[in-house]
């Protein structure tokens, strides 16, 4: 007979894996480390507008429409020249091309005389554009070589080659004096300008794989291993109400730092209950969790692919539910076949058993902690539970790399989770959706 296995890996899971190779696999995976940067989520429920900017147009233009028309025309010319010289054998002196909408001018930068073939392209462009050609000190090849060497130095947050060939700008986290002592800066063959005390923070926020504050359920998080965020929940205490994130208990331990898919820190694990296979993630200011919102759709779903959570309802045999882990995405036609199912090999008390009726993917490693939900006719969903474990190897699952998953899974009923936390004397306050 098959054994249930924990659907995932990670250092924090190894306490039982030796004995679990024939038993249930928890659905989690591996990850890395980094630092946080708070982000505001742009609004996905607002239809795209067609209005031009409210502020006055730059460069002395009478309207934004005039600027856009001039800029697009110049950009087309720059693209024509760039296409002509990129990779050409006689373009070694090429440094860059720029546009100046304010002066209605196309600007070309070249080290030394422009060879005949690219010069003929410029002659064609001059029929339609005002073109200026500048003889510069350094070619793009030399600028890029210096850029790439300097970028490897510790503390360098950016290296910017000047389009006019004048040198590179090095952005450094320390002082200018420290930057000037870097070996690659000392050895630079082009002028180097230093911007000291510079720090760059990633601003990406794409969806499941790289979520941002306020965080939603169904996105990637890491504590060393990789798992999925579950349902956002309300924690009621005497001090007030705070939003936290539910996930699977085997994904981490109390005090573990939580990072998102871009390795930006945003929370800390607390109230880990291994026998329940649940935990809470407390966001660390200025990060936050948005209540009643989860990702749906494929493993790489973007921000528009989300649903509002209407209520938390109990699971019953015969219900068709959907899973929504961050590593394999949404899977429906998953039918509840049993409730109150303990998994003694994993040390878990009662879970819900469910099976994908076509024996295709229901979850894969990394999906642990993700939402299980019931779709509603109005487009919202009801929360049903937290992905926990399954029989790995029975189904092929999508993801960054297709891999083995499970069609026969187990999840923790969300109404049981609320009842357990609210009855736990060690847990202050109560938990609701």
N, C-alpha and C positions, 0 to 999 in steps of 0.2 A: 504493500500500500504506500502511496505517496505520503511524504511528510510535509507539513506546512513549513515554509521558510520565510525568514525576514526579508522583505523586498528591498535590500540595499546593503551598502558597505560603509566603512568608516571606522576610525580608531575607537570611537565611543561604542561601537557595536560589537567589538571583538570579544567582549566578556563571555559571549555564549556561542560564537560561531563555530568553534571546534565541535561542539555537541549538536550544532544545528544544521550541519551540512545535509542531513537527511530530514530536517524539520523545517518550520515556516520561515520564509525569507521576508524580512522587513524591507519596505520599498524606499531606500535612500542611496546616495552616491557620494563622490569625493569632491573637494574644493580647495580654495586658497585663502588669502588674507589681504586686507587693505584698510583704508580710512574712510570716514563718512563725509557726505556733503548733503545737506537737506535740499529737497527739491519740491516745488509746487507742481501738482499734476494739472496739466491743461484740461479744459473741459471737453469731454467727448460727446456730451449730449447736445451741444450747440451746433446747428448746421453751419457749413462753411459759408462765410460771407463773401461779397464781391466788392466791398467798399475799398477805396484807396485810402492811404494814411490821412489822418486828420491834420498832422502838423504841416507847416509850409514846406514845399519841396526845396531841396538844397541847390546850390550852384547857380542861383539866379534864374532857374526855370520858372515859367509862368504857371505850370501845373504839373502834377505827377504824371499825367498822361504824356506830356511832352518829354519829360525826363525818360520815361520808360521807352518811348519810341526811339530816342537818340541812343540810349544805352543798349537796346537790343540790336540796333543797326551796327554799332561799334563792336559789340560782342561777336556778332557774326563775322566781321572782318578779322578780329583777333583769332577766332577759331580757324578761319581759312589759312592764316599764316602759320599758326601752331601746327595744324595738320600737315602743312607742306614741309616743315623743317624737323619735326619730331622723328628721330631715328635716321635722318638722312646723313650720308657720309660726309657731306660738306657743311655740316651745321655745328662743327666743334666750337666755334666762337659765339654761338647763340647763348644769350643770357636770359632773356624773357621778353614778354609782350604784355602791355597794359593798355587800358583805355582811360581817357579823360573826358567824361561826358560834359563837364563844365566848359571844356575848350573844343568839344566836338572833334577830338584828335585820337588817333591810334598811335601808340608809342612803342617802338621796337628798340631793344637794347642788345648790342652785339659788340664783342671784343674784336677790334680790328676791322678791316674792310669786309663788307658783306660779299660773300662769294657770288658768282654770276647766277646760279640757279635760284637761291632765295631772293637775290636782288630782282630777278625777273618777276617773282611773285609780288614783291613790293611795288614794282611798276604797275602791275595789274590792279593792286589795291588802291594806288594813287588815283586811278580813274574814278573811284567811288568814294574815297576817304581822304581826309587830311592826315598824312602820315609823317611822323617825326622819327628819325633814326639817330640814336646816340651811340657813340663809340665809348665803351666802358672799360674799366680796369681789369675786371675778372669775369671769366665765363661761368656759365651755370655748372659745368663739370667741376671746376675748381671750387666753387661755392659749396656744391653738394658734398664733395669729398671732405671738406673741412667740417661741414655740418654733421656728417655722419660720425666722424671721429669724436667731435666734442660732445655729441649727444650721449655717448657711452659713459661720461664722467658722473660720479655720484653727486647729487645736488643740482644737476642741470635739469630744469623743468621745461626747457624749450630752446631750440636753435632756429633762427629765422634768417634764411638767405634773402638778401635785398634783391628785388627784381631789377634794380638799376645797376647791379654788379658792384656796388660799393663795399660790400663785406657781409658779415653776418652779425646778428644780434643774439647774444646768449642770455637767456633768462635763468637766474641762479638763485637757489633758496637761501644762500648765505650772503656774505658781504662781497663787495666788488673786489676788495683786496684778496679774499679767498679765491674768487673766481679767476683772477689774473694769475694765480699760482698753479692752476690746473695744467698738467703736462700738455694736453692737446691744445689749450689756449696759447700756452707759451710757444708751441710749435706751429701755430696757425700761419698759413701763407696768405691770408686775406685779413683786412682790418676787422677787429672784433670789438663790438660795442656790448657793454654789460648792463643788464637790468637786474640789480641786486634785490634780494628779499622777495623773489617772485615765487608764487605758488599757483599751481593749476589744479582745478578740481573737475573731475568728469561730470558732464551735464547730461549724459545720455539717460534716457528713460524710455525704453522701447516697448515694454510689456512684460510678459511672463519671465523672460530670460534676464531682464534688467529692469526691475521695478524701481520705483522711487516713492518718497513720502508724498502723500499718505499711502501706505502700503495696502495692497489688496490681497485677498486669498487666492491661492492657486499659482503663486509665483515662486521662483527659485530662492532658496536661502541656504546658507552654509554655516556650519559650526566647526568645520574640519571635514565632515561629510556633507553630502548634498541632499536636501529634502525639499518639501513643498509647504508653503504656508496654507493654512486651512481657512476656517471661518473667522472673520473678525468678531469679537465678543465684547460685551460690556461687563466690566468688573465694578460692582457696587460696594462701596465701603462707607464708613461714617464720614470720611473726608470728601466723598463725592463719587463720581462715575468716571472711569478711565477706559479707553479702548485698548484692547490687547489682541493678540493673534493666537488662535488655537493651532496646534500641530501634534505630531505623533511623539510619544514619550521616548521612543528609542532613538530619536534624531539628535538628542543632546542631553545635557545634564544641567542642573541648577548652576547659574553663574556663567555658563558659556556665552561668549559674545556671538552675536548673530550678524552675518553679512549677507547682502543681496547678491544677485547674479553677477554684478560688476565688482564684487568684493568691497562694497562700501558698507561700513558698519552702521547698524540702525537699531539694534535691540539687544536684550539680555534674556536668557531663559530663566524662568522661575516656575515653581509649582509643578515640577516634573513628577509624574506618578507612573512608574514603570509598569505596575500591575494593571493600570488602566490603559496604558500606552497613550497617554496624553500629556501635554505640557502647554504652558503659556509663554508667549514672547512679549515682553514688556518693552515698548519702544523707548529709546533714550532721546530726550530733547536735543535738538529741535525736530527729530523725526516723529512720525505719528502713524496711526492706523486708521483707515477709513471704514466705518461701520457699514454693514449691509452691501458689500461690493466684492465680487470674486471674478477672476478670469475664467472664461470658457474658450472653446475652440481648440486649435492645434497647439502643440508644445511650444511653438514659436509665435503664438498669438500676440498681436499688438494691443495697445491700450483700448482701441474701440471695441475689442472683443471681450465684453464684460457683461455681467448681469447683476441686478439688484436682488438681494436676499429678502424675501417677504417674511418668513417665519421658520422656526425650528420644529420639525414634526417627527414623530416616532416612526421607525421602520417596521414594516409588516411583511411577512412572507407573501410573495406574489407581486410585490411592487416592482416596477421598472424604474431604475435610477440611473444616473450618469456619474462617472468619476471625472475629476478634472485636475490631475496632477501636473506639475510643471515640466516633468521630464518626458512624458509621452502625450500629454494633452487630454482632450475630452474624449470619453468613450461612453456611448449610451447602449441601450438594449442589454443592460446589466440587470439581471433579475434576482431579487432577494429570495433565497431558497431556505434559509433558516435564521433564527435569532437565538440569543442567549447561548452562543457557542464559545466555550472556553478554549484557549490555546495553551495547554499546560506546558508544551515543549518550549514555549517562549515566556512562560510565566504570566500570561495575560488572562484576566477574567473575561467575562462574557463579551463576545463580539457578534457582529452580523455577518452571515455568510451570503455571498452573492456570486452569480456566474453570468458571464457574457454568453448570450444564448447561441451565438454562432461560433463560440470558442475562439474568437479573435481577442485582441488585446483589451484588457480592462485596466491594467496598471503595470508599471515596470519599476526597476530600481530607481530611486529618486522621487517617486510619486508619493512616498510616505508622508502623511500629514496633510495631503491635499484634500479638497472638498469632495464629498459625495452628496449629490443633490437630486431633487425631483423637479423637472421642468414644469412650469405652469403655463396655462394658455395665454396669459397676458404678457409673456416674455420674461417674467420674474422666475425665481426658483425658491423652493423650500429646502432648508438645510437638513440633511439626513445623517451625516456622520463624517468621520476622519479616516482616510485610507491608512491601513495598518499592515497587512500581510497577505501572502498568497502563495500558490503553488507555482514557482518560477519555472519557466522552460516550456510551458504549454502553448505559448502564443508568441508571435513576432510582433514587436511594438515599434512605433515610429519614435523619432527623437533626433538629436544631433547626429547620432549614429544609430541605425536600426539595430535592435538587440532583443534578447530574450525577455519576455514578460510573462504575465499571468492572465488567464481568462477566469480563473477561479480564485476569488479574493475574499478578504475579511476586512471589515471596517468597524469602527467604534461608533455606536449610536449616539448622536449628539444630545438627545434627551437624557440618556444615561450619564453622559459627561456632565451635564448641568446638575443632575441630581447628586452625583458623587462629589463634585466640588462643593456644592452648597451644603452637603451634609458633613463635610470634612472639618473637624474642629481646628485643624491646623491651617485651614484656608480662611482668611479674613474676608467677610462680606459674602456676596453671592455673585453668580455668573449667569448672564442671560445673553440672548442674541442682540 
